[in-house]
Amino acid sequence: MAVSQPQPQPEPVPSSMREVVEHLLAQRGVNISALAQVVLDLQRPYSPDLTLDECEDSLWHVLDKREVQNAVLTGLALDMLAERDLLPEPLGGMIRRDDPLYGIDEILPLSIVNVYGSIGLTNFGYLDKVKPGPIGGVDRRMGQVNTFLDDLISALVAAAAARIAHRRGPS
């Protein structure tokens, strides 16, 4: 009598665009709770009573926007295609090397921060330069192309922090 082996269960198919984005970010090693901590660190000087839960909620609100989802999907797709050598040259090489003269990896995330105006833009510039916590971790991760990913998560954090600033106003 043959013993049947358990069959691997297929991964559940995401039912919404946000779930697709959430799944892809998780596959690339992005933890939304860790990003929420960066939002909290950015906004706490201006809102001392701000909580980590509020920051995570703000990130989810940002990720609910279709233009944000489209930017994240596009950037992640380019990183993954470059990683697999599926982009034509010289584009593939520029993305794999995170060529400093390429610059499009900073332009795409601007579509995310522009949703929240100049506060989002200045937050993004700061985060792109300093690369705190998980942003720097993604930027330095070896064996994975993250040319767009580090800038995209910087933009998500910047937009979530700007959203909080707009909602709470001056303290």
mmCIF file of the C-alpha atoms, coordinates in Angstrom:
data_MODEL
# 
_entry.id   MODEL 
# 
loop_
_atom_site.group_PDB 
_atom_site.id 
_atom_site.type_symbol 
_atom_site.label_atom_id 
_atom_site.label_alt_id 
_atom_site.label_comp_id 
_atom_site.label_asym_id 
_atom_site.label_entity_id 
_atom_site.label_seq_id 
_atom_site.pdbx_PDB_ins_code 
_atom_site.Cartn_x 
_atom_site.Cartn_y 
_atom_site.Cartn_z 
_atom_site.occupancy 
_atom_site.B_iso_or_equiv 
_atom_site.pdbx_formal_charge 
_atom_site.auth_seq_id 
_atom_site.auth_comp_id 
_atom_site.auth_asym_id 
_atom_site.auth_atom_id 
_atom_site.pdbx_PDB_model_num 
ATOM 1   C CA . MET A 1 1   ? 0.000  0.000  0.000   1.00 0.00 ? 1   MET A CA 1 
ATOM 2   C CA . ALA A 1 2   ? 1.437  3.337  -1.058  1.00 0.00 ? 2   ALA A CA 1 
ATOM 3   C CA . VAL A 1 3   ? 1.562  6.073  1.530   1.00 0.00 ? 3   VAL A CA 1 
ATOM 4   C CA . SER A 1 4   ? 0.485  9.364  0.110   1.00 0.00 ? 4   SER A CA 1 
ATOM 5   C CA . GLN A 1 5   ? 2.652  12.354 0.790   1.00 0.00 ? 5   GLN A CA 1 
ATOM 6   C CA . PRO A 1 6   ? 0.948  15.547 1.928   1.00 0.00 ? 6   PRO A CA 1 
ATOM 7   C CA . GLN A 1 7   ? 0.709  17.979 -0.937  1.00 0.00 ? 7   GLN A CA 1 
ATOM 8   C CA . PRO A 1 8   ? 2.092  21.481 -0.384  1.00 0.00 ? 8   PRO A CA 1 
ATOM 9   C CA . GLN A 1 9   ? -0.682 24.015 -0.070  1.00 0.00 ? 9   GLN A CA 1 
ATOM 10  C CA . PRO A 1 10  ? -0.585 26.839 -2.588  1.00 0.00 ? 10  PRO A CA 1 
ATOM 11  C CA . GLU A 1 11  ? -0.098 30.325 -1.206  1.00 0.00 ? 11  GLU A CA 1 
ATOM 12  C CA . PRO A 1 12  ? -3.387 32.145 -0.891  1.00 0.00 ? 12  PRO A CA 1 
ATOM 13  C CA . VAL A 1 13  ? -4.029 34.469 -3.792  1.00 0.00 ? 13  VAL A CA 1 
ATOM 14  C CA . PRO A 1 14  ? -4.234 38.083 -2.606  1.00 0.00 ? 14  PRO A CA 1 
ATOM 15  C CA . SER A 1 15  ? -7.739 39.401 -3.172  1.00 0.00 ? 15  SER A CA 1 
ATOM 16  C CA . SER A 1 16  ? -6.940 43.109 -3.375  1.00 0.00 ? 16  SER A CA 1 
ATOM 17  C CA . MET A 1 17  ? -4.226 45.279 -4.829  1.00 0.00 ? 17  MET A CA 1 
ATOM 18  C CA . ARG A 1 18  ? -3.160 46.291 -1.308  1.00 0.00 ? 18  ARG A CA 1 
ATOM 19  C CA . GLU A 1 19  ? -2.775 42.621 -0.375  1.00 0.00 ? 19  GLU A CA 1 
ATOM 20  C CA . VAL A 1 20  ? -0.612 42.080 -3.470  1.00 0.00 ? 20  VAL A CA 1 
ATOM 21  C CA . VAL A 1 21  ? 1.609  45.015 -2.451  1.00 0.00 ? 21  VAL A CA 1 
ATOM 22  C CA . GLU A 1 22  ? 1.716  43.849 1.180   1.00 0.00 ? 22  GLU A CA 1 
ATOM 23  C CA . HIS A 1 23  ? 2.690  40.340 0.046   1.00 0.00 ? 23  HIS A CA 1 
ATOM 24  C CA . LEU A 1 24  ? 5.446  41.598 -2.270  1.00 0.00 ? 24  LEU A CA 1 
ATOM 25  C CA . LEU A 1 25  ? 6.858  43.912 0.396   1.00 0.00 ? 25  LEU A CA 1 
ATOM 26  C CA . ALA A 1 26  ? 6.928  41.034 2.888   1.00 0.00 ? 26  ALA A CA 1 
ATOM 27  C CA . GLN A 1 27  ? 8.641  38.793 0.307   1.00 0.00 ? 27  GLN A CA 1 
ATOM 28  C CA . ARG A 1 28  ? 11.328 41.463 -0.070  1.00 0.00 ? 28  ARG A CA 1 
ATOM 29  C CA . GLY A 1 29  ? 11.865 41.551 3.704   1.00 0.00 ? 29  GLY A CA 1 
ATOM 30  C CA . VAL A 1 30  ? 9.877  44.685 4.561   1.00 0.00 ? 30  VAL A CA 1 
ATOM 31  C CA . ASN A 1 31  ? 8.152  44.735 7.931   1.00 0.00 ? 31  ASN A CA 1 
ATOM 32  C CA . ILE A 1 32  ? 5.404  47.347 8.220   1.00 0.00 ? 32  ILE A CA 1 
ATOM 33  C CA . SER A 1 33  ? 5.729  47.457 12.020  1.00 0.00 ? 33  SER A CA 1 
ATOM 34  C CA . ALA A 1 34  ? 9.423  48.318 11.686  1.00 0.00 ? 34  ALA A CA 1 
ATOM 35  C CA . LEU A 1 35  ? 8.535  51.104 9.255   1.00 0.00 ? 35  LEU A CA 1 
ATOM 36  C CA . ALA A 1 36  ? 5.923  52.373 11.724  1.00 0.00 ? 36  ALA A CA 1 
ATOM 37  C CA . GLN A 1 37  ? 8.701  52.775 14.284  1.00 0.00 ? 37  GLN A CA 1 
ATOM 38  C CA . VAL A 1 38  ? 10.547 55.081 11.878  1.00 0.00 ? 38  VAL A CA 1 
ATOM 39  C CA . VAL A 1 39  ? 7.332  57.089 11.398  1.00 0.00 ? 39  VAL A CA 1 
ATOM 40  C CA . LEU A 1 40  ? 7.044  57.368 15.174  1.00 0.00 ? 40  LEU A CA 1 
ATOM 41  C CA . ASP A 1 41  ? 10.657 58.493 15.501  1.00 0.00 ? 41  ASP A CA 1 
ATOM 42  C CA . LEU A 1 42  ? 10.072 61.163 12.823  1.00 0.00 ? 42  LEU A CA 1 
ATOM 43  C CA . GLN A 1 43  ? 6.859  62.527 14.298  1.00 0.00 ? 43  GLN A CA 1 
ATOM 44  C CA . ARG A 1 44  ? 7.291  62.109 18.042  1.00 0.00 ? 44  ARG A CA 1 
ATOM 45  C CA . PRO A 1 45  ? 9.103  65.473 18.482  1.00 0.00 ? 45  PRO A CA 1 
ATOM 46  C CA . TYR A 1 46  ? 5.995  67.168 17.093  1.00 0.00 ? 46  TYR A CA 1 
ATOM 47  C CA . SER A 1 47  ? 3.388  64.848 18.659  1.00 0.00 ? 47  SER A CA 1 
ATOM 48  C CA . PRO A 1 48  ? 4.703  63.490 21.982  1.00 0.00 ? 48  PRO A CA 1 
ATOM 49  C CA . ASP A 1 49  ? 1.528  61.449 22.586  1.00 0.00 ? 49  ASP A CA 1 
ATOM 50  C CA . LEU A 1 50  ? 1.704  59.696 19.199  1.00 0.00 ? 50  LEU A CA 1 
ATOM 51  C CA . THR A 1 51  ? 1.522  55.886 19.388  1.00 0.00 ? 51  THR A CA 1 
ATOM 52  C CA . LEU A 1 52  ? 3.090  53.144 17.307  1.00 0.00 ? 52  LEU A CA 1 
ATOM 53  C CA . ASP A 1 53  ? -0.407 51.897 16.430  1.00 0.00 ? 53  ASP A CA 1 
ATOM 54  C CA . GLU A 1 54  ? -1.316 55.311 14.969  1.00 0.00 ? 54  GLU A CA 1 
ATOM 55  C CA . CYS A 1 55  ? 1.854  55.240 12.889  1.00 0.00 ? 55  CYS A CA 1 
ATOM 56  C CA . GLU A 1 56  ? 1.149  51.759 11.557  1.00 0.00 ? 56  GLU A CA 1 
ATOM 57  C CA . ASP A 1 57  ? -2.437 52.785 10.801  1.00 0.00 ? 57  ASP A CA 1 
ATOM 58  C CA . SER A 1 58  ? -1.117 55.780 8.860   1.00 0.00 ? 58  SER A CA 1 
ATOM 59  C CA . LEU A 1 59  ? 1.134  53.497 6.792   1.00 0.00 ? 59  LEU A CA 1 
ATOM 60  C CA . TRP A 1 60  ? -1.853 51.288 5.926   1.00 0.00 ? 60  TRP A CA 1 
ATOM 61  C CA . HIS A 1 61  ? -3.851 54.361 4.873   1.00 0.00 ? 61  HIS A CA 1 
ATOM 62  C CA . VAL A 1 62  ? -1.007 55.381 2.579   1.00 0.00 ? 62  VAL A CA 1 
ATOM 63  C CA . LEU A 1 63  ? -0.842 51.853 1.158   1.00 0.00 ? 63  LEU A CA 1 
ATOM 64  C CA . ASP A 1 64  ? -4.586 51.944 0.462   1.00 0.00 ? 64  ASP A CA 1 
ATOM 65  C CA . LYS A 1 65  ? -4.079 54.609 -2.224  1.00 0.00 ? 65  LYS A CA 1 
ATOM 66  C CA . ARG A 1 66  ? -4.037 53.244 -5.756  1.00 0.00 ? 66  ARG A CA 1 
ATOM 67  C CA . GLU A 1 67  ? -1.269 55.583 -6.969  1.00 0.00 ? 67  GLU A CA 1 
ATOM 68  C CA . VAL A 1 68  ? 0.909  54.391 -4.085  1.00 0.00 ? 68  VAL A CA 1 
ATOM 69  C CA . GLN A 1 69  ? 0.212  50.757 -4.908  1.00 0.00 ? 69  GLN A CA 1 
ATOM 70  C CA . ASN A 1 70  ? 1.080  51.371 -8.564  1.00 0.00 ? 70  ASN A CA 1 
ATOM 71  C CA . ALA A 1 71  ? 4.392  53.038 -7.680  1.00 0.00 ? 71  ALA A CA 1 
ATOM 72  C CA . VAL A 1 72  ? 5.354  50.234 -5.297  1.00 0.00 ? 72  VAL A CA 1 
ATOM 73  C CA . LEU A 1 73  ? 4.407  47.519 -7.807  1.00 0.00 ? 73  LEU A CA 1 
ATOM 74  C CA . THR A 1 74  ? 6.367  49.206 -10.590 1.00 0.00 ? 74  THR A CA 1 
ATOM 75  C CA . GLY A 1 75  ? 9.506  49.723 -8.501  1.00 0.00 ? 75  GLY A CA 1 
ATOM 76  C CA . LEU A 1 76  ? 9.464  46.216 -7.042  1.00 0.00 ? 76  LEU A CA 1 
ATOM 77  C CA . ALA A 1 77  ? 8.949  44.701 -10.495 1.00 0.00 ? 77  ALA A CA 1 
ATOM 78  C CA . LEU A 1 78  ? 11.981 46.584 -11.831 1.00 0.00 ? 78  LEU A CA 1 
ATOM 79  C CA . ASP A 1 79  ? 14.116 45.428 -8.865  1.00 0.00 ? 79  ASP A CA 1 
ATOM 80  C CA . MET A 1 80  ? 13.018 41.802 -9.337  1.00 0.00 ? 80  MET A CA 1 
ATOM 81  C CA . LEU A 1 81  ? 13.528 41.842 -13.106 1.00 0.00 ? 81  LEU A CA 1 
ATOM 82  C CA . ALA A 1 82  ? 17.001 43.365 -12.685 1.00 0.00 ? 82  ALA A CA 1 
ATOM 83  C CA . GLU A 1 83  ? 17.830 40.736 -10.073 1.00 0.00 ? 83  GLU A CA 1 
ATOM 84  C CA . ARG A 1 84  ? 16.997 37.997 -12.590 1.00 0.00 ? 84  ARG A CA 1 
ATOM 85  C CA . ASP A 1 85  ? 18.867 39.713 -15.460 1.00 0.00 ? 85  ASP A CA 1 
ATOM 86  C CA . LEU A 1 86  ? 15.609 40.147 -17.362 1.00 0.00 ? 86  LEU A CA 1 
ATOM 87  C CA . LEU A 1 87  ? 16.016 43.828 -18.226 1.00 0.00 ? 87  LEU A CA 1 
ATOM 88  C CA . PRO A 1 88  ? 17.846 44.969 -21.340 1.00 0.00 ? 88  PRO A CA 1 
ATOM 89  C CA . GLU A 1 89  ? 21.258 46.532 -20.967 1.00 0.00 ? 89  GLU A CA 1 
ATOM 90  C CA . PRO A 1 90  ? 22.386 49.047 -20.039 1.00 0.00 ? 90  PRO A CA 1 
ATOM 91  C CA . LEU A 1 91  ? 19.222 49.497 -17.906 1.00 0.00 ? 91  LEU A CA 1 
ATOM 92  C CA . GLY A 1 92  ? 19.587 46.189 -16.064 1.00 0.00 ? 92  GLY A CA 1 
ATOM 93  C CA . GLY A 1 93  ? 23.158 46.963 -15.034 1.00 0.00 ? 93  GLY A CA 1 
ATOM 94  C CA . MET A 1 94  ? 22.283 50.466 -13.859 1.00 0.00 ? 94  MET A CA 1 
ATOM 95  C CA . ILE A 1 95  ? 19.524 49.103 -11.617 1.00 0.00 ? 95  ILE A CA 1 
ATOM 96  C CA . ARG A 1 96  ? 21.612 46.167 -10.324 1.00 0.00 ? 96  ARG A CA 1 
ATOM 97  C CA . ARG A 1 97  ? 24.457 48.559 -9.395  1.00 0.00 ? 97  ARG A CA 1 
ATOM 98  C CA . ASP A 1 98  ? 22.106 51.251 -8.046  1.00 0.00 ? 98  ASP A CA 1 
ATOM 99  C CA . ASP A 1 99  ? 23.952 53.625 -10.350 1.00 0.00 ? 99  ASP A CA 1 
ATOM 100 C CA . PRO A 1 100 ? 24.008 57.082 -8.708  1.00 0.00 ? 100 PRO A CA 1 
ATOM 101 C CA . LEU A 1 101 ? 23.393 58.792 -12.062 1.00 0.00 ? 101 LEU A CA 1 
ATOM 102 C CA . TYR A 1 102 ? 20.269 56.718 -12.799 1.00 0.00 ? 102 TYR A CA 1 
ATOM 103 C CA . GLY A 1 103 ? 18.032 58.703 -10.429 1.00 0.00 ? 103 GLY A CA 1 
ATOM 104 C CA . ILE A 1 104 ? 14.695 57.252 -11.517 1.00 0.00 ? 104 ILE A CA 1 
ATOM 105 C CA . ASP A 1 105 ? 14.659 55.214 -8.306  1.00 0.00 ? 105 ASP A CA 1 
ATOM 106 C CA . GLU A 1 106 ? 14.222 58.544 -6.470  1.00 0.00 ? 106 GLU A CA 1 
ATOM 107 C CA . ILE A 1 107 ? 11.705 59.944 -8.963  1.00 0.00 ? 107 ILE A CA 1 
ATOM 108 C CA . LEU A 1 108 ? 9.175  57.094 -8.791  1.00 0.00 ? 108 LEU A CA 1 
ATOM 109 C CA . PRO A 1 109 ? 8.732  57.404 -4.983  1.00 0.00 ? 109 PRO A CA 1 
ATOM 110 C CA . LEU A 1 110 ? 8.016  61.114 -5.362  1.00 0.00 ? 110 LEU A CA 1 
ATOM 111 C CA . SER A 1 111 ? 4.601  60.089 -6.687  1.00 0.00 ? 111 SER A CA 1 
ATOM 112 C CA . ILE A 1 112 ? 3.976  58.655 -3.209  1.00 0.00 ? 112 ILE A CA 1 
ATOM 113 C CA . VAL A 1 113 ? 5.201  61.612 -1.172  1.00 0.00 ? 113 VAL A CA 1 
ATOM 114 C CA . ASN A 1 114 ? 3.488  64.154 -3.428  1.00 0.00 ? 114 ASN A CA 1 
ATOM 115 C CA . VAL A 1 115 ? 0.154  62.874 -2.125  1.00 0.00 ? 115 VAL A CA 1 
ATOM 116 C CA . TYR A 1 116 ? 0.991  64.673 1.146   1.00 0.00 ? 116 TYR A CA 1 
ATOM 117 C CA . GLY A 1 117 ? 2.706  67.813 -0.135  1.00 0.00 ? 117 GLY A CA 1 
ATOM 118 C CA . SER A 1 118 ? 5.903  69.494 0.942   1.00 0.00 ? 118 SER A CA 1 
ATOM 119 C CA . ILE A 1 119 ? 6.015  67.801 4.367   1.00 0.00 ? 119 ILE A CA 1 
ATOM 120 C CA . GLY A 1 120 ? 6.178  64.439 2.614   1.00 0.00 ? 120 GLY A CA 1 
ATOM 121 C CA . LEU A 1 121 ? 8.843  65.703 0.244   1.00 0.00 ? 121 LEU A CA 1 
ATOM 122 C CA . THR A 1 122 ? 11.126 67.052 2.985   1.00 0.00 ? 122 THR A CA 1 
ATOM 123 C CA . ASN A 1 123 ? 10.630 63.882 5.035   1.00 0.00 ? 123 ASN A CA 1 
ATOM 124 C CA . PHE A 1 124 ? 11.601 61.819 1.985   1.00 0.00 ? 124 PHE A CA 1 
ATOM 125 C CA . GLY A 1 125 ? 14.777 63.825 1.382   1.00 0.00 ? 125 GLY A CA 1 
ATOM 126 C CA . TYR A 1 126 ? 15.824 63.319 4.996   1.00 0.00 ? 126 TYR A CA 1 
ATOM 127 C CA . LEU A 1 127 ? 15.058 59.581 4.964   1.00 0.00 ? 127 LEU A CA 1 
ATOM 128 C CA . ASP A 1 128 ? 16.797 59.054 1.616   1.00 0.00 ? 128 ASP A CA 1 
ATOM 129 C CA . LYS A 1 129 ? 19.964 60.646 2.985   1.00 0.00 ? 129 LYS A CA 1 
ATOM 130 C CA . VAL A 1 130 ? 20.012 59.173 6.513   1.00 0.00 ? 130 VAL A CA 1 
ATOM 131 C CA . LYS A 1 131 ? 18.381 55.767 5.765   1.00 0.00 ? 131 LYS A CA 1 
ATOM 132 C CA . PRO A 1 132 ? 17.419 54.989 9.374   1.00 0.00 ? 132 PRO A CA 1 
ATOM 133 C CA . GLY A 1 133 ? 16.614 51.505 10.692  1.00 0.00 ? 133 GLY A CA 1 
ATOM 134 C CA . PRO A 1 134 ? 14.956 49.160 8.221   1.00 0.00 ? 134 PRO A CA 1 
ATOM 135 C CA . ILE A 1 135 ? 15.500 51.570 5.306   1.00 0.00 ? 135 ILE A CA 1 
ATOM 136 C CA . GLY A 1 136 ? 19.275 51.268 5.684   1.00 0.00 ? 136 GLY A CA 1 
ATOM 137 C CA . GLY A 1 137 ? 18.923 47.527 6.236   1.00 0.00 ? 137 GLY A CA 1 
ATOM 138 C CA . VAL A 1 138 ? 17.176 47.116 2.890   1.00 0.00 ? 138 VAL A CA 1 
ATOM 139 C CA . ASP A 1 139 ? 19.683 49.394 1.173   1.00 0.00 ? 139 ASP A CA 1 
ATOM 140 C CA . ARG A 1 140 ? 22.629 47.278 2.403   1.00 0.00 ? 140 ARG A CA 1 
ATOM 141 C CA . ARG A 1 141 ? 21.030 43.829 1.979   1.00 0.00 ? 141 ARG A CA 1 
ATOM 142 C CA . MET A 1 142 ? 23.247 41.640 -0.167  1.00 0.00 ? 142 MET A CA 1 
ATOM 143 C CA . GLY A 1 143 ? 22.009 39.111 -2.711  1.00 0.00 ? 143 GLY A CA 1 
ATOM 144 C CA . GLN A 1 144 ? 18.900 41.095 -3.596  1.00 0.00 ? 144 GLN A CA 1 
ATOM 145 C CA . VAL A 1 145 ? 18.455 44.106 -5.877  1.00 0.00 ? 145 VAL A CA 1 
ATOM 146 C CA . ASN A 1 146 ? 16.758 46.845 -3.841  1.00 0.00 ? 146 ASN A CA 1 
ATOM 147 C CA . THR A 1 147 ? 17.489 49.894 -5.959  1.00 0.00 ? 147 THR A CA 1 
ATOM 148 C CA . PHE A 1 148 ? 13.845 50.990 -5.874  1.00 0.00 ? 148 PHE A CA 1 
ATOM 149 C CA . LEU A 1 149 ? 12.803 49.304 -2.625  1.00 0.00 ? 149 LEU A CA 1 
ATOM 150 C CA . ASP A 1 150 ? 14.808 51.481 -0.218  1.00 0.00 ? 150 ASP A CA 1 
ATOM 151 C CA . ASP A 1 151 ? 13.431 54.634 -1.839  1.00 0.00 ? 151 ASP A CA 1 
ATOM 152 C CA . LEU A 1 152 ? 9.886  53.272 -1.971  1.00 0.00 ? 152 LEU A CA 1 
ATOM 153 C CA . ILE A 1 153 ? 9.824  52.435 1.732   1.00 0.00 ? 153 ILE A CA 1 
ATOM 154 C CA . SER A 1 154 ? 11.388 55.823 2.504   1.00 0.00 ? 154 SER A CA 1 
ATOM 155 C CA . ALA A 1 155 ? 8.485  57.364 0.598   1.00 0.00 ? 155 ALA A CA 1 
ATOM 156 C CA . LEU A 1 156 ? 5.924  55.240 2.462   1.00 0.00 ? 156 LEU A CA 1 
ATOM 157 C CA . VAL A 1 157 ? 7.378  56.360 5.805   1.00 0.00 ? 157 VAL A CA 1 
ATOM 158 C CA . ALA A 1 158 ? 7.604  59.982 4.661   1.00 0.00 ? 158 ALA A CA 1 
ATOM 159 C CA . ALA A 1 159 ? 4.003  59.973 3.442   1.00 0.00 ? 159 ALA A CA 1 
ATOM 160 C CA . ALA A 1 160 ? 2.698  58.285 6.609   1.00 0.00 ? 160 ALA A CA 1 
ATOM 161 C CA . ALA A 1 161 ? 4.517  60.862 8.767   1.00 0.00 ? 161 ALA A CA 1 
ATOM 162 C CA . ALA A 1 162 ? 3.186  63.721 6.620   1.00 0.00 ? 162 ALA A CA 1 
ATOM 163 C CA . ARG A 1 163 ? -0.326 62.287 6.862   1.00 0.00 ? 163 ARG A CA 1 
ATOM 164 C CA . ILE A 1 164 ? -0.040 62.382 10.644  1.00 0.00 ? 164 ILE A CA 1 
ATOM 165 C CA . ALA A 1 165 ? 1.298  65.945 10.556  1.00 0.00 ? 165 ALA A CA 1 
ATOM 166 C CA . HIS A 1 166 ? -1.630 67.058 8.397   1.00 0.00 ? 166 HIS A CA 1 
ATOM 167 C CA . ARG A 1 167 ? -4.181 65.323 10.612  1.00 0.00 ? 167 ARG A CA 1 
ATOM 168 C CA . ARG A 1 168 ? -2.772 66.500 13.930  1.00 0.00 ? 168 ARG A CA 1 
ATOM 169 C CA . GLY A 1 169 ? -1.640 69.961 12.930  1.00 0.00 ? 169 GLY A CA 1 
ATOM 170 C CA . PRO A 1 170 ? 0.840  71.999 14.961  1.00 0.00 ? 170 PRO A CA 1 
ATOM 171 C CA . SER A 1 171 ? 1.254  71.005 18.598  1.00 0.00 ? 171 SER A CA 1 
# 
